[in-house]
Amino acid sequence: MNEWFNEHSGLISAIGLFLVLPFAILSDKVIGWYKARKVRQGMIRILVTELWKNLNLVGQYEQSYLNNLNDPENLHYPHYFPSTEVLERFLSFDVIQCLNLDERERVVEIYSSLIKFKSECLTWREKLLNTGLVMDKPLYKIVSGTMLSYIQPIMSNIMELWILLVRDHGQESSIPQIRKVNELIRTEINSGHWIHSAYKASEFCNSTLLQEPRFDVIMCWENDWPDAPKKVIALNQHAFLHESWNRLT
């Protein structure tokens, strides 16, 4: 037997190499896949948080605009601009590879819109602080028009992506409000309900989509349609950035 092994040692070594090498390559791929998966999970958590922050921050501008119309005694303006610094990092080649193609396209669109909106917010706030703009209501509405025009598409785009990400990854968040939204989404899905997202519920007012069988819940940021024929879940009731922004209090 020893002689046989000695005579065929080359063949045995070749067989061993044939068996070990593919396993080593496979193991390396598994390790690489696992690392890439962990990196993606970490980046998605960051993205979920940044989108959540901007839902709150962008929405505050419309609220301040309305407050100035309804409260002539005080000047209302948000203290925070939209958050774009972290989202900008997602546009780098190494980071954006963590996202799938659909996520990449959405993030680029959201970031681009936020940059333009941020510039308009700065201009609008400077006019509020340095002129008596709010005293002239017709002029105030005209001057605010450009800034307001960005809010609905930005909020709708963020909501659409955010709900998808929170559905799949929200339970991993360290932020209670995000985990709460994940619970709301999972409860509706587990009940067999089909969810459609929006900035405001009234966006579906005249939509033929309401007649579709796969439409059970409007999950929006703000419920401005109290008599909606579908169930409405307003996330600003649960996903407030600061306690003082809690609509339930």
Long-range contacts (C-beta under 8 A, 24 or more apart in sequence): 36-98, 39-98, 40-98, 40-99, 41-169, 41-172, 43-90, 43-95, 43-98, 43-99, 44-98, 44-165, 44-169, 45-169, 45-172, 45-173, 46-86, 47-87, 47-90, 47-99, 47-107, 47-165, 48-162, 48-165, 48-166, 48-169, 48-170, 48-173, 48-178, 49-173, 49-175, 49-178, 50-83, 50-86, 50-87, 51-110, 51-158, 51-161, 51-162, 51-165, 52-162, 52-175, 52-177, 52-178, 52-239, 52-241, 53-83, 53-241, 54-82, 54-83, 54-110, 54-114, 54-154, 54-158, 55-155, 55-158, 55-159, 55-162, 55-221, 55-235, 55-236, 55-239, 56-236, 56-239, 56-240, 56-241, 56-242, 56-245, 57-81, 57-82, 57-83, 57-241, 58-82, 58-114, 58-117, 58-151, 58-154, 58-155, 58-158, 59-151, 59-155, 59-221, 59-222, 59-236, 60-245, 61-121, 61-124, 61-147, 61-148, 61-151, 62-148, 62-151, 65-144, 65-147, 65-148, 68-128, 68-134, 68-140, 69-137, 69-140, 69-141, 72-134, 72-135, 75-128, 75-129, 75-134, 77-125, 77-128, 77-129, 78-121, 78-125, 81-118, 81-121, 81-122, 82-114, 82-117, 82-118, 82-121, 84-111, 84-114, 84-115, 84-118, 87-111, 87-114, 103-161, 103-165, 106-157, 106-160, 106-161, 107-161, 109-157, 110-154, 110-157, 110-158, 110-161, 113-150, 113-153, 113-154, 113-157, 114-154, 116-150, 117-147, 117-150, 117-151, 117-154, 120-146, 120-147, 120-150, 121-147, 123-147, 151-199, 152-199, 152-200, 152-203, 155-199, 155-221, 156-197, 156-198, 156-199, 156-203, 159-197, 159-198, 159-199, 159-219, 159-220, 159-221, 159-235, 160-197, 163-195, 163-197, 163-219, 177-238, 177-239, 177-240, 178-239, 180-238, 180-239, 181-235, 181-238, 181-239, 184-219, 184-233, 184-235, 184-238, 185-219, 188-216, 188-217, 188-219, 188-233, 193-217, 193-231, 195-219, 200-224, 200-225, 201-225, 201-228, 201-232, 201-234, 204-228, 204-230
